[in-house]
Protein backbone atom coordinates (compact mmCIF):
# COMPACT_ATOMS: atom_id res chain seq x y z
CA UNK A 1 0.00 0.00 0.00
CA UNK A 2 1.65 3.28 -1.06
CA UNK A 3 2.16 5.76 1.77
CA UNK A 4 4.20 8.88 2.44
CA UNK A 5 5.83 10.57 5.39
CA UNK A 6 7.34 13.99 6.02
CA UNK A 7 10.70 14.77 7.56
CA UNK A 8 10.12 18.35 8.68
CA UNK A 9 12.85 20.22 10.53
CA UNK A 10 12.38 23.68 11.99
CA UNK A 11 14.97 26.48 12.10
CA UNK A 12 16.32 25.06 15.37
CA UNK A 13 16.89 21.62 13.85
CA UNK A 14 13.97 20.03 15.68
CA UNK A 15 11.88 17.32 14.02
CA UNK A 16 8.10 17.42 13.68
CA UNK A 17 6.50 14.27 15.13
CA UNK A 18 2.95 13.11 15.78
CA UNK A 19 1.52 10.56 18.20
CA UNK A 20 -0.48 8.06 16.13
CA UNK A 21 -4.18 7.65 16.93
CA UNK A 22 -4.56 4.38 14.98
CA UNK A 23 -2.53 1.27 14.10
CA UNK A 24 0.09 0.64 13.03
CA UNK A 25 2.15 2.26 15.78
CA UNK A 26 -0.95 3.41 17.67
CA UNK A 27 -0.03 5.71 20.62
CA UNK A 28 3.59 5.88 19.44
CA UNK A 29 5.44 8.90 18.04
CA UNK A 30 6.23 8.95 14.32
CA UNK A 31 6.59 11.20 11.31
CA UNK A 32 3.41 12.79 9.99
CA UNK A 33 2.12 10.89 6.99
CA UNK A 34 -0.26 8.29 5.68
CA UNK A 35 -1.81 6.63 2.67
CA UNK A 36 -1.66 8.03 -0.83
CA UNK A 37 -5.16 8.46 -2.24
CA UNK A 38 -6.00 7.15 -5.73
CA UNK A 39 -4.79 9.59 -8.40
CA UNK A 40 -2.84 11.66 -5.87
CA UNK A 41 0.84 12.46 -6.41
CA UNK A 42 3.26 11.60 -3.62
CA UNK A 43 4.03 15.30 -3.02
CA UNK A 44 0.33 16.15 -2.81
CA UNK A 45 -0.16 13.31 -0.34
CA UNK A 46 2.67 14.64 1.84
CA UNK A 47 1.16 18.14 1.89
CA UNK A 48 -2.32 16.81 2.66
CA UNK A 49 -1.20 14.42 5.40
CA UNK A 50 0.99 17.00 7.16
CA UNK A 51 -1.84 19.53 7.07
CA UNK A 52 -4.44 17.04 8.30
CA UNK A 53 -2.27 15.77 11.15
CA UNK A 54 -0.52 18.97 12.25
CA UNK A 55 -2.33 22.00 10.78
CA UNK A 56 0.90 23.08 9.07
CA UNK A 57 1.37 23.95 5.40
CA UNK A 58 4.61 22.58 3.95
CA UNK A 59 6.70 22.70 0.80
CA UNK A 60 7.81 19.22 -0.25
CA UNK A 61 11.35 18.48 -1.34
CA UNK A 62 13.18 15.34 -2.38
CA UNK A 63 12.60 11.83 -1.13
CA UNK A 64 14.99 11.03 1.70
CA UNK A 65 14.29 7.33 2.04
CA UNK A 66 11.75 4.54 2.04
CA UNK A 67 10.68 1.84 4.48
CA UNK A 68 8.26 -1.06 4.48
CA UNK A 69 6.03 -1.37 7.52
CA UNK A 70 4.24 -4.69 8.01
CA UNK A 71 0.76 -4.10 9.43
CA UNK A 72 -0.55 -7.64 9.74
CA UNK A 73 -3.10 -9.49 7.64
CA UNK A 74 -0.64 -9.48 4.71
CA UNK A 75 -0.77 -5.66 4.58
CA UNK A 76 2.53 -3.86 4.06
CA UNK A 77 2.77 -0.08 4.00
CA UNK A 78 5.36 1.02 1.42
CA UNK A 79 6.32 4.43 2.84
CA UNK A 80 8.40 7.02 0.99
CA UNK A 81 9.55 9.83 3.28
CA UNK A 82 10.18 13.31 1.88
CA UNK A 83 12.00 16.37 3.17
CA UNK A 84 9.52 19.15 3.86
CA UNK A 85 9.64 22.70 5.25
CA UNK A 86 6.92 24.74 6.89
CA UNK A 87 5.81 27.57 4.59
CA UNK A 88 2.61 28.55 6.36
CA UNK A 89 2.05 29.91 9.84
CA UNK A 90 4.06 27.81 12.35
CA UNK A 91 1.63 28.90 15.07
CA UNK A 92 -1.05 26.79 13.34
CA UNK A 93 0.49 23.66 14.90
CA UNK A 94 -2.20 21.42 16.40
CA UNK A 95 -2.97 17.72 16.49
CA UNK A 96 -5.68 16.67 14.08
CA UNK A 97 -7.04 13.82 11.99
CA UNK A 98 -5.33 10.60 13.11
CA UNK A 99 -2.84 12.26 15.48
CA UNK A 100 -3.50 12.60 19.21
CA UNK A 101 -0.57 14.95 19.78
CA UNK A 102 2.06 16.83 17.78
CA UNK A 103 5.34 18.44 18.79
CA UNK A 104 8.85 19.44 17.74
CA UNK A 105 11.70 17.37 19.20
CA UNK A 106 15.48 17.40 19.19
CA UNK A 107 17.42 14.24 18.36
CA UNK A 108 17.95 13.65 22.08
CA UNK A 109 14.28 14.19 22.90
CA UNK A 110 13.21 11.79 20.14
CA UNK A 111 15.30 9.06 21.76
CA UNK A 112 13.37 9.42 25.01
CA UNK A 113 9.93 9.13 23.39
CA UNK A 114 8.05 5.94 22.68
CA UNK A 115 8.54 5.93 18.90
CA UNK A 116 7.35 3.69 16.11
CA UNK A 117 9.74 0.74 15.66
CA UNK A 118 13.00 1.70 13.96
CA UNK A 119 12.20 5.41 13.61
CA UNK A 120 15.26 6.80 15.42
CA UNK A 121 17.65 4.40 13.71
CA UNK A 122 16.18 5.01 10.27
CA UNK A 123 16.37 8.79 10.62
CA UNK A 124 19.98 8.54 11.78
CA UNK A 125 20.86 6.28 8.82
CA UNK A 126 19.35 8.91 6.48
CA UNK A 127 21.44 11.63 8.19
CA UNK A 128 18.40 13.83 8.78
CA UNK A 129 20.03 15.56 11.76
CA UNK A 130 22.87 17.05 9.69
CA UNK A 131 20.90 20.24 9.01
CA UNK A 132 21.33 19.79 5.28
CA UNK A 133 17.89 18.22 4.85
CA UNK A 134 15.49 20.98 3.88
CA UNK A 135 12.82 21.14 1.22
CA UNK A 136 13.81 24.66 0.26
CA UNK A 137 17.53 24.06 -0.18
C-alpha positions as CSV (number, residue, x, y, z in Angstrom):
1,X,0.0,0.0,0.0
2,X,1.7,3.3,-1.1
3,X,2.2,5.8,1.8
4,X,4.2,8.9,2.4
5,X,5.8,10.6,5.4
6,X,7.3,14.0,6.0
7,X,10.7,14.8,7.6
8,X,10.1,18.4,8.7
9,X,12.8,20.2,10.5
10,X,12.4,23.7,12.0
11,X,15.0,26.5,12.1
12,X,16.3,25.1,15.4
13,X,16.9,21.6,13.8
14,X,14.0,20.0,15.7
15,X,11.9,17.3,14.0
16,X,8.1,17.4,13.7
17,X,6.5,14.3,15.1
18,X,3.0,13.1,15.8
19,X,1.5,10.6,18.2
20,X,-0.5,8.1,16.1
21,X,-4.2,7.7,16.9
22,X,-4.6,4.4,15.0
23,X,-2.5,1.3,14.1
24,X,0.1,0.6,13.0
25,X,2.1,2.3,15.8
26,X,-0.9,3.4,17.7
27,X,0.0,5.7,20.6
28,X,3.6,5.9,19.4
29,X,5.4,8.9,18.0
30,X,6.2,8.9,14.3
31,X,6.6,11.2,11.3
32,X,3.4,12.8,10.0
33,X,2.1,10.9,7.0
34,X,-0.3,8.3,5.7
35,X,-1.8,6.6,2.7
36,X,-1.7,8.0,-0.8
37,X,-5.2,8.5,-2.2
38,X,-6.0,7.2,-5.7
39,X,-4.8,9.6,-8.4
40,X,-2.8,11.7,-5.9
41,X,0.8,12.5,-6.4
42,X,3.3,11.6,-3.6
43,X,4.0,15.3,-3.0
44,X,0.3,16.1,-2.8
45,X,-0.2,13.3,-0.3
46,X,2.7,14.6,1.8
47,X,1.2,18.1,1.9
48,X,-2.3,16.8,2.7
49,X,-1.2,14.4,5.4
50,X,1.0,17.0,7.2
51,X,-1.8,19.5,7.1
52,X,-4.4,17.0,8.3
53,X,-2.3,15.8,11.1
54,X,-0.5,19.0,12.2
55,X,-2.3,22.0,10.8
56,X,0.9,23.1,9.1
57,X,1.4,23.9,5.4
58,X,4.6,22.6,4.0
59,X,6.7,22.7,0.8
60,X,7.8,19.2,-0.2
61,X,11.3,18.5,-1.3
62,X,13.2,15.3,-2.4
63,X,12.6,11.8,-1.1
64,X,15.0,11.0,1.7
65,X,14.3,7.3,2.0
66,X,11.7,4.5,2.0
67,X,10.7,1.8,4.5
68,X,8.3,-1.1,4.5
69,X,6.0,-1.4,7.5
70,X,4.2,-4.7,8.0
71,X,0.8,-4.1,9.4
72,X,-0.5,-7.6,9.7
73,X,-3.1,-9.5,7.6
74,X,-0.6,-9.5,4.7
75,X,-0.8,-5.7,4.6
76,X,2.5,-3.9,4.1
77,X,2.8,-0.1,4.0
78,X,5.4,1.0,1.4
79,X,6.3,4.4,2.8
80,X,8.4,7.0,1.0
81,X,9.5,9.8,3.3
82,X,10.2,13.3,1.9
83,X,12.0,16.4,3.2
84,X,9.5,19.2,3.9
85,X,9.6,22.7,5.2
86,X,6.9,24.7,6.9
87,X,5.8,27.6,4.6
88,X,2.6,28.5,6.4
89,X,2.1,29.9,9.8
90,X,4.1,27.8,12.3
91,X,1.6,28.9,15.1
92,X,-1.1,26.8,13.3
93,X,0.5,23.7,14.9
94,X,-2.2,21.4,16.4
95,X,-3.0,17.7,16.5
96,X,-5.7,16.7,14.1
97,X,-7.0,13.8,12.0
98,X,-5.3,10.6,13.1
99,X,-2.8,12.3,15.5
100,X,-3.5,12.6,19.2
101,X,-0.6,15.0,19.8
102,X,2.1,16.8,17.8
103,X,5.3,18.4,18.8
104,X,8.9,19.4,17.7
105,X,11.7,17.4,19.2
106,X,15.5,17.4,19.2
107,X,17.4,14.2,18.4
108,X,18.0,13.7,22.1
109,X,14.3,14.2,22.9
110,X,13.2,11.8,20.1
111,X,15.3,9.1,21.8
112,X,13.4,9.4,25.0
113,X,9.9,9.1,23.4
114,X,8.0,5.9,22.7
115,X,8.5,5.9,18.9
116,X,7.4,3.7,16.1
117,X,9.7,0.7,15.7
118,X,13.0,1.7,14.0
119,X,12.2,5.4,13.6
120,X,15.3,6.8,15.4
121,X,17.6,4.4,13.7
122,X,16.2,5.0,10.3
123,X,16.4,8.8,10.6
124,X,20.0,8.5,11.8
125,X,20.9,6.3,8.8
126,X,19.3,8.9,6.5
127,X,21.4,11.6,8.2
128,X,18.4,13.8,8.8
129,X,20.0,15.6,11.8
130,X,22.9,17.0,9.7
131,X,20.9,20.2,9.0
132,X,21.3,19.8,5.3
133,X,17.9,18.2,4.8
134,X,15.5,21.0,3.9
135,X,12.8,21.1,1.2
136,X,13.8,24.7,0.3
137,X,17.5,24.1,-0.2
